[in-house]
Amino acid sequence: MYSEDGRSMDSLSGVEPATSRKHGECTTHWKGTNYYLTWHKKPKTALVLCKTKDRPAILAAVDVCNFLRREHGIQVYVEPKVVEEEIDLLRGHELTHEEANSFNRRVRIWKGSEGDCAEEKVILDFGVVLGGDGTVLWASNLFPEESVPPLVAFGLGTLSFMCANDYRECKYTLHNFLNGPSAITLRHRLTCCIVRDSDEADAGDLRGSPPMEQRKLVLNDVVIDRG
């Protein structure tokens, strides 16, 4: 989550000291009191996530996808529901049928970090989040067994503590992020496992590594609530 005023860009998993991807290549380094990310090979793929059932967020996603594709030659991926459901909210109203169809043709469907098979696996260079903190948390959940790519988050929701950027300066912010170096903040995810006191087998698993279906990945903290 790159911040134009230098406050932060959050990578939910942490960026390795030297990251080499199929497309973009970046390195990170300390300078002064900030941690910076620099692209040495321009990114070619991006995942754009938006708050669901929200007209401003969907319109913003369309605008961002078109901008990244047109101005930077980046192949944009979106979740299936954006093409299958969300875009229909705008068809014939905010978007003409021609604009909606053009958007559907230009974006690609992201089927998850693994895809249906090895050949479909998509390596994402970075992500753009349009919404609030809930959308950021959703982005973290989409990568259960691997690092989350660097995220640039724009606040469009009611809670936007982790979305430091103003969408009104979206194109300017993304241009600066892509041409770096960009100040970043590393956010670590935690793994939690619920163990019932009556289940000795689960308690024993804690001495090793619990199966994936018993683990929950969380960002920042865990809240235990009654009920």
URNOR-V939382 format. One record per helix or strand. SS is the DSSP state (A for helix, B for strand). FROM is the first residue (numbers start at 1). TO is the last residue. Records with the same first field share a line. If there is no record, write none. Layout:
SS = FROM-TO, FROM-TO
//
This chain:
B = 10-11, 18-20, 25-31, 34-41, 45-50, 75-79, 91-91, 95-95, 108-110, 126-131, 150-155, 165-165, 182-186, 189-193, 215-219
A = 55-72, 80-84, 86-89, 97-106, 118-120, 133-141, 167-179, 200-205, 212-214
//
